[in-house]
Amino acid sequence: MLALKSLAEDGKVALNELIPCHILDDATDAAEISLAENVQREPMHPADELEAFRDLIDDGMPEADVAARFGVTEAVLKQRLKQWRASARS
């Protein structure tokens, strides 16, 4: 609500503009949906992409499934994870 109020005050949305809202049930993975929507709009920064992918993998999703679900190759996913692991060790 505060974000919409701020956008209206900045003149980026009209005060009476209808904003679509999707209510998710408890079984829905909100982080995954958010990632999918953001990837479709604009490419994510590799660091943000890595964090989201790592969270899904940590939750038990196989790397191949994460890559396929978000339209990146397994090689891209593995490279991001390799870079993260290398930086975590330094």
C-alpha positions as CSV (number, residue, x, y, z in Angstrom):
1,M,0.0,0.0,0.0
2,L,2.8,2.4,0.9
3,A,4.6,1.7,-2.4
4,L,1.5,2.6,-4.4
5,K,1.0,5.7,-2.4
6,S,4.6,6.7,-3.1
7,L,4.1,6.0,-6.8
8,A,1.0,8.2,-6.8
9,E,2.7,11.0,-5.0
10,D,5.6,10.8,-7.6
11,G,3.0,11.0,-10.4
12,K,3.9,7.6,-11.8
13,V,0.4,6.2,-11.3
14,A,-3.0,7.9,-11.1
15,L,-4.6,7.9,-7.6
16,N,-7.6,5.9,-9.0
17,E,-5.5,3.6,-11.2
18,L,-6.5,-0.1,-10.9
19,I,-3.5,-2.2,-10.0
20,P,-3.7,-6.0,-10.6
21,C,-3.1,-8.0,-7.5
22,H,-2.6,-11.8,-7.3
23,I,-3.4,-13.5,-4.0
24,L,-1.3,-16.6,-3.6
25,D,-2.2,-19.6,-1.5
26,D,0.3,-20.9,1.1
27,A,1.5,-23.7,-1.2
28,T,2.6,-21.2,-3.9
29,D,6.3,-20.3,-4.0
30,A,6.1,-16.5,-4.1
31,A,9.9,-16.1,-4.6
32,E,9.7,-18.3,-7.7
33,I,6.8,-16.4,-9.2
34,S,8.5,-13.1,-8.5
35,L,11.6,-14.3,-10.2
36,A,9.7,-15.5,-13.2
37,E,7.8,-12.2,-13.6
38,N,10.9,-10.1,-13.2
39,V,12.9,-12.2,-15.7
40,Q,10.1,-11.7,-18.3
41,R,10.2,-7.9,-17.8
42,E,13.8,-7.1,-17.7
43,P,17.0,-9.2,-17.3
44,M,18.0,-9.5,-13.7
45,H,21.4,-8.5,-12.5
46,P,23.5,-11.7,-12.3
47,A,23.9,-11.3,-8.5
48,D,20.2,-11.2,-8.0
49,E,19.7,-14.0,-10.4
50,L,22.2,-16.1,-8.5
51,E,20.6,-15.5,-5.2
52,A,17.2,-16.5,-6.4
53,F,18.5,-19.6,-8.2
54,R,20.6,-20.6,-5.1
55,D,17.5,-20.2,-2.9
56,L,15.5,-22.6,-5.1
57,I,18.3,-25.1,-5.2
58,D,18.7,-24.9,-1.4
59,D,15.0,-25.6,-1.2
60,G,15.6,-28.9,-3.1
61,M,14.9,-28.0,-6.7
62,P,17.4,-29.7,-9.1
63,E,19.7,-27.4,-11.0
64,A,18.4,-28.7,-14.3
65,D,14.8,-27.8,-13.3
66,V,15.8,-24.3,-12.1
67,A,17.6,-23.6,-15.4
68,A,14.7,-24.9,-17.5
69,R,12.0,-23.1,-15.5
70,F,13.7,-19.7,-16.1
71,G,15.0,-20.0,-19.6
72,V,18.7,-20.2,-18.9
73,T,21.0,-23.0,-19.8
74,E,22.4,-25.4,-17.2
75,A,25.9,-24.0,-18.2
76,V,24.8,-20.5,-17.2
77,L,23.4,-21.7,-13.9
78,K,26.5,-23.8,-13.1
79,Q,28.7,-20.8,-14.0
80,R,26.8,-18.5,-11.6
81,L,27.0,-21.1,-8.8
82,K,30.7,-21.6,-9.5
83,Q,31.4,-17.9,-9.3
84,W,29.4,-17.7,-6.1
85,R,31.3,-20.6,-4.5
86,A,34.6,-19.1,-5.5
87,S,33.8,-15.7,-4.0
88,A,32.4,-17.3,-0.8
89,R,35.8,-19.0,-0.3
90,S,37.8,-15.8,-0.6
